[in-house]
Amino acid sequence: MKLAFIIGHNQLKQGAISPDKQMTEYRYNLLLAKTVSINCHLLKIKNYIFEKNAKTNDEIAELINLLNPDCVVELHCNAFNSKILGSEVLYIDKNPENEILSHIMQYEICTIFERDGKHDRGYRKIKENDRGYNNIKNINAPCCIIEPFFIDNQFDYEKGMKLINELSLTIISACKSFSEHN
């Protein structure tokens, strides 16, 4: 199995910030990507991490397409008004497998975060004008964007920090389940 991960945001545009101002979305995603990579290595799974610091979405997609991974996950956190919490996974319907991967990923993330009801924000298709669409539109492999928690919500942020290793293993597990499904 071969997996690819894209770190959401970059050093110049770090995305949302935690309530204590100690963690940005980019820094969390970087930490999560490193944790995923270490766990993949321990599980003997090939993995590739892509940062957006000096590359466009199209350049990253081109590199990923050359690797032909089993699936691709772009790592993000959500943010809104510091009151909302929950998990969601986004996909585009370019490839019918994107929805399957997103469904599996959402289920597994909600399981470790103990999400149900309104805090399981679901997996949803994004359209051409939606945020995130351009990030993954040119990737040929099945792919999704994960937003496992709201970084601007104190409770959700603390949970995301506490569960970072479990989250990394969950992401890998979802990718494995998806690969076995196909």
C-alpha positions in Angstrom: 0.0 0.0 0.0 1.2 3.5 -0.8 -0.4 6.6 0.8 0.0 10.3 0.2 -0.7 13.1 2.6 -0.9 16.8 2.0 -0.4 19.3 4.8 -3.1 21.9 4.7 -1.9 25.5 4.6 1.7 26.6 4.7 4.3 28.7 6.6 3.0 32.0 5.2 -0.7 31.2 5.4 -1.0 29.1 8.5 -4.8 29.0 8.6 -6.9 29.0 11.8 -5.4 29.4 15.3 -6.2 27.8 18.6 -7.9 29.7 21.4 -4.6 29.9 23.4 -2.8 31.2 20.2 -0.2 28.5 20.6 -1.1 26.3 17.6 -2.0 27.1 14.1 -3.7 24.8 11.7 -0.5 24.5 9.6 1.6 23.6 12.7 -1.0 21.0 13.8 -1.3 19.5 10.3 2.5 19.3 10.1 2.7 17.5 13.5 -0.1 15.2 12.5 1.6 14.4 9.1 4.9 13.6 10.9 2.9 11.3 13.3 1.2 9.6 10.4 4.5 9.1 8.7 6.1 7.6 11.7 3.2 5.2 12.2 3.2 4.3 8.5 6.9 3.5 8.8 6.3 1.3 11.9 3.5 -0.5 10.0 5.7 -0.8 6.9 3.4 1.3 4.7 4.9 3.6 2.1 3.9 7.1 2.5 4.6 10.5 1.1 4.1 13.9 2.7 3.6 17.0 0.6 3.9 20.6 1.9 2.4 23.6 0.1 5.3 26.0 1.0 6.8 26.4 -2.5 4.3 24.5 -4.7 0.9 25.1 -6.1 -2.0 22.7 -5.8 -1.5 21.7 -9.5 2.3 21.0 -8.9 1.5 18.9 -5.8 -1.2 17.0 -7.8 1.3 16.3 -10.6 3.8 14.9 -8.2 1.1 12.7 -6.5 -0.2 11.4 -9.8 3.3 10.3 -10.7 3.5 8.2 -7.5 0.1 6.6 -8.1 -0.9 6.2 -4.4 -3.8 4.0 -3.3 -5.3 7.1 -1.7 -4.6 10.7 -0.7 -5.6 12.6 2.4 -5.3 16.4 2.8 -5.0 17.3 6.5 -6.9 20.3 7.8 -8.7 21.5 10.9 -12.0 23.4 10.9 -12.7 26.8 12.4 -15.7 29.1 12.7 -16.7 31.1 15.7 -15.1 29.2 18.6 -18.4 27.7 19.7 -18.9 25.0 17.1 -17.3 21.6 17.3 -17.4 18.4 15.2 -15.7 16.4 12.4 -16.3 16.4 8.7 -14.7 15.0 5.5 -14.9 16.7 2.1 -14.6 15.2 -1.3 -15.2 16.0 -5.0 -17.2 13.6 -7.2 -14.5 13.4 -9.9 -14.0 9.8 -8.9 -16.8 7.7 -7.3 -14.2 6.2 -5.0 -13.7 9.6 -3.3 -17.1 9.2 -1.7 -16.3 5.7 -0.4 -13.0 6.9 1.1 -14.7 9.9 2.7 -17.4 7.8 4.2 -14.9 5.3 5.7 -12.7 8.2 7.0 -15.6 10.1 8.5 -16.9 7.0 10.3 -13.5 6.2 11.8 -12.7 9.8 12.8 -16.1 10.2 14.5 -15.5 6.9 16.3 -12.3 8.1 18.0 -13.7 11.6 18.7 -16.9 10.0 20.0 -19.0 12.1 17.7 -22.7 11.6 17.1 -25.7 13.7 16.2 -24.8 17.3 15.3 -21.1 16.8 16.0 -20.8 14.3 13.2 -20.9 16.9 10.5 -20.8 14.1 7.9 -18.9 13.6 4.7 -19.9 15.9 1.9 -19.3 16.6 -1.7 -17.8 20.0 -2.4 -18.4 21.9 -5.7 -16.1 23.9 -7.9 -16.6 27.2 -6.0 -16.3 25.7 -2.6 -13.2 26.0 -0.4 -10.9 23.0 -0.8 -12.1 22.1 -4.3 -9.0 23.4 -6.0 -6.7 21.6 -3.5 -7.7 18.2 -4.8 -9.4 18.6 -8.2 -6.4 17.4 -10.2 -5.5 14.4 -8.1 -6.2 11.1 -9.9 -6.1 8.8 -6.9 -9.1 8.6 -4.5 -8.8 11.5 -2.2 -10.5 13.5 0.5 -9.9 16.5 2.9 -10.3 15.8 6.6 -11.3 18.3 9.2 -11.4 16.2 12.4 -12.0 19.0 14.8 -12.5 22.8 15.2 -9.1 24.2 16.2 -10.8 27.5 17.4 -13.0 25.6 19.9 -11.1 25.0 23.2 -12.8 21.7 24.0 -12.3 20.4 20.4 -8.7 21.7 20.2 -7.7 20.0 23.5 -9.3 16.7 22.2 -7.4 17.0 18.9 -4.1 17.5 20.7 -4.8 14.6 23.1 -5.8 12.3 20.3 -3.1 13.1 17.7 -1.5 9.7 17.8 -4.9 7.9 17.7 -6.0 10.2 14.9 -2.9 9.3 12.9 -3.6 5.6 13.4 -7.2 6.1 12.5 -6.3 7.8 9.2 -4.1 4.9 8.3 -6.7 2.4 9.3 -9.3 4.2 7.2 -6.9 4.1 4.2 -6.3 0.4 4.7 -10.0 -0.3 5.0 -10.6 1.6 1.8 -7.8 -0.2 0.0 -9.2 -3.6 1.1 -12.7 -2.5 -0.1 -11.4 -1.9 -3.6 
